[in-house]
Amino acid sequence: MKHYQLVFDQKKTATEEEKQMLASSVLMATLAIPLPSSMSENEKYLDLQNSTKDKNMTLASYLDLQHAPTRETLIADIVKHGIPGKVYPELQPLFKILELDFQPLKLCSLVDNMLKEVERLYSDVSAYTADVRQVAVLRLMRQLAQVYEKISINKVVSLIPYIEPLELELLIIEPAKTLDLQLRIDHATQTFIFGSTIQYQREETTSGPTVQQMPSEMFRNQLMSLYTALNQSVDLISPAMKKQAKDEMRHEAISTYMKCYKRDHTNMIKRKEMIENRKEYYENLNTEKERAEIQEREKTRREAEKAETKRRDEEEKRRTEERSAREEKYKDKLLKLEKVKKLIEQLGEKPFEGLTEEELLSMGEEELLARGIEHMSKEKDDLKNKMKQVEKRLDYYTRAQRLVEIPLLSRSGRRLRRKI
């Protein structure tokens, strides 16, 4: 609620979608608060001694509030600021159904259908839907208690589409135990019985729509009226007797007080000392616990730093070794490449044509020499074969010349002889 007010008052750039989302969250969070349990005067007094009140006051001071916020004050605030009309369109009827309308036969089904649609469309408020459903169940039971004296459990379960009978019983046990819900469960007939037993009831009225008083409340009011009328009658009939009875009660109370006040005063002092001692004990216990936690965190931090330092040293050592290995490998590569170049210069480049630098480096020196010698031997054999072929062609050519030259020489000789 405080955040909602700050956003609307201070944040001028807030969009309508942002304001609508924030208003919906405030409404759902407020309606999801469980219905408060009313307390008797004695319970209120005892609650003052509880540390819960101090915690609530501390929370109120943090929120800059005079009193601790309650469900009723928050409901009044959201009505004052008109929040039910600023929420998502699917959520606008929810406040009226839960807090204003009296329709027990349709309450939970309407709420369930509405919340299903909200869960499907808006995930930002879906965290509150389960609690709102529980509040709707308790609101339903209170409305049924004003209409029915007895109703079957199956009928009630049929009015609540999202709950099982066992879950319903577990949910209403606590309100029935604290007398906030006038209800008994008759397992023999499988029914809920509302307000049929005469027992102590709360004097405070519960929040939410109300159409009539419970039978037990009407009976209590009649008894109170009868008691008041009888007291007035006694005052009129015998005022002296009543004064004498009051004086006797006063003297008896004073004598009882005089007998017990020292003991009670001592007990109160002892109780105060016991509370202070116990408070000091728990404070020391918490201090020791915090000290132990701090020491444990410090130990964990030192161990983590030690492990991190060790990891860094190992990482640095590994990197140094890898760098040295790379440098050594690079030097070996340069030396081998130099040897390969010298062999290529000695043997020529033809034996190593088609080989990459990596392939040359992967071959040993003997393998390179063998490859060069093999290539030279192959060239020598090729040269011999070429020479034989040339020699053979030259022989054929010379013979062919002789075969053509012999007849010509014979004719030339005959002509010479004839001239002679």
Buried (B, 14 or more C-beta within 10 A) or exposed (E): BEEBEEBBEEEEEEEEEEBBBBBBBBBBBBBBBEBEBBBEEEEEEEEEEEEEEEEBBEEBEEEEBEEBBEBEEBBEBBEEBEBBEBBBEBBBBBBEBBBEBEEBEEBBBBBBEBBBEBBEEBEEBBEBBEBBBBBBBBBBBBBBBBEBEEBBBEBBBEBBEBBEEEBBBEBBEEBBEEBBBBBBBEEEEEBBBBBBEEEEBBEEEBBBBEEEBBBBBEBBEEEEEEEEEEEEEEEEEEEEEEEEEEEEEEEEEEEEEEEEEEEEEEEEEEEEEEEEEEEEEEEEEEEEEEEEEEEEEEEEEEEEEEEEEEEEEEEEEEEEEEEEEEEEEEEEEEEBEEEBEEBBEEBBEEBBEEBEEEEBBEBEEEEBBEBBEEBBEEEEEEEEEEEEEEEEEEEEEEEEEEEEEEEEEEEEEEEEEEEE
